Amino acid sequence: MLSAGYLLKHVVPPPGWLGGGSKHIDDICSVSDCVNDNVVDVQEAWQHKSFGVANSPDVLRSLAEKTGADTSGARLFYYTTYEHELESDGWKFDATSWRPRSPARSAGVEDAVEPPADNDALSLIGYDVVVFGDYLEHSPLSCNSVADELQVNEHCLFPSLDMAVEAINAGSFGGGCEEGIYTIFAVYLVN
């Protein structure tokens, strides 16, 4: 896994459209901001690195101060990303087409992630499948209700990297879910 960076997010309960087999989901901790909003938009501020997130918590705090964003109740997340990606039209997935991860061309800053100072302050809460174009576009587990059909944890994330890879390989995000580059982010809550 590659060190990706940070986002400051509001954690929210599952939206009404997540139904069916997902009654055990307590909250949404997805990487994209389709369901659980980012407190500050690092992409709009051109402070995103090649993985679409911030290099450090200080960048997020500074942007929040500058924009007057409400940080009450916000949670700090740290991410690592899978070394590979797979492009799909949203209908078909070719498990033999995984390729090395490519950085976003729109990156506003160089990659210089400040790793967490205290790894004991990190809690791995799961793995999110993210559709990535030139920015973080979607987290189909939550924003396309794919979690209704798959085994996810209480945070609407896969419990393991292997489960996330297997779901992509099996075409579980097919049927017109989202077009783009599929990759996997490990989601850590910074305590």
N, C-alpha and C positions, 0 to 999 in steps of 0.2 A: 504494500500500500504506500502511496505517496502522500506526503504532508500537503494538505490543500489549503487550510486557513480557517477563518472564523466568520460567524454571523451572529448577530444579536437579534433574537426572534421572540415573538409572542407565541406561547404554546396555547393551543385552543382545543376544546372538546371536538369530537368528530362531527362533521356537518351532517345534516339530515339526509343527504343523498347517499351516505355510507350506511347501508342497511344490511339486510341479508345475514351473512355469516360473520359479520364483524362486530357483534354486540360486546365483545370483550375489549374493544379499543377504548382506552380512557382519554387519550389525547393524541394530537397530531404533531409530530416532530419531524416533518419532512424538510428536505433541503430547500426546495423551491418555495416561493411565496404565494402559490396558488391558494392555499388554505390557511396556513399560519404565516402571517405577515412578518417581514423583516422590519425591525425598528427603523433602520436607515437603509437607503438604497445605495449600496456601494457602486453599483454599475452606473446609476444616474450621476453619481458624484465622480465618476472615472477613478475610483479608488479600488477597483477590482483587479485581481491578478488573473493569471491564465486559467484558473479553475472557477472564476466567477465570484470569489469570496475575498475577504480582507486578509491582509498579511498578519494583522495583530489586533488584539482587543483595543489597543490605544487608538487605532484608526477609527474603529466603530464608536468609541466614546467621544472622540473629537468631532466626528460627523454628527453625533446626537446632540452635542453641545451647540455646534454651529447652526443646526437646523431647528433646535428647540424641540426635538423629538421627545415624546413621553416614554421614558425607559422603565416606568413603574411596572413591576411584574415581568419584565423581560428576562429571558434566559440567554446566557452565552453558550454557544455551541462551537466545538472544534471539529474539523473534518479531516479525514484522510480519504484518498480516492484510489480505486482499483487501477492497476497499471494498464488496463486494456479497455477498449470500447468497441461497440458493435453498431454499425449504421443500419437503420431499418426505415422502410416506407410506412411503418405502423401496421402493416398487414403481415409481412413475412419476416422471419428471423432465421438467418443462416448461421448456425453454431460454429461453422468452420471459418467465419469471416471476422473473428475478433482480431483487432490490430492494436499496436501500441497507442496509448492515450495521446491525443493531440491537444495542445493548448488552444484556448480561445484567442482568435485573432484580435478581438476588440480590447484585450487587456489594457487597462489604463496605467498600470504600474508594473514594475518588474516583480518577478517572484522572489520574495524574501521573507518567507513565513517564519515568524518567531514561534518556535515550538513552546508548548506549555512549560512553564518553569517547574511545575510540580505535577508529575504524572499521576500521583496519588489523588490529585484533585479532579481527575477525569473519570467519568463513568461511561463506558461503552453501552449505548442503549439500543443499537441495532444498525441495520444496513438499508439504505434507501436506493432504489433504482431511479436514476435521474435522466431525463431527456435533455441533452445539451446541444444547442446549436452554437451560437456565438455567445451565449450566456446561459444561465440556469433557467430552462424553460418550464419544465414540468416534473412533478413527482407523481407518476401515474397510480401508485398505490393509493394515494388519497384523492388526487384531483380527477382521476378517471374511474374511481371506485374499484380498481383491480383488487384491492384488499378484500373485497367481498368474496373473491374466488380463491384466494391463496392464504397460506398459513402465515399470519403476521402476529407480532406481539402487541402489547397494550399501547405502544407508541406508534402503531401503524407502520412498522418497519420489520424487515426480515430479521430473525434472530441470528442468522449466520451468513457469512459471505457465500458459502457454498449454495445455500438455498436461493440467494439472489441470482447467482450465475445460472443455476439450474432453471430458474423461472424464465430468465431471458432466453436461454438455449431452447427451452421447450415451447417458445412462442406464446407464453402466457400474457404478454403485452400486445399480442397481435389483434387482428380483427378491427383495425382502424384506430387503435389507441392514440398514438402520437407518432408523427414522422420526426426523425432526427437521429442523433447519436446517443446511444444508450450506454450509460456507465453506472458505476456503483460507488456510493459514498458511505464510509463508516461514520456514524453519527455519535459524537461524544458530548455529554453534558459536562460543562465546566462547573464544578461545585465551589 
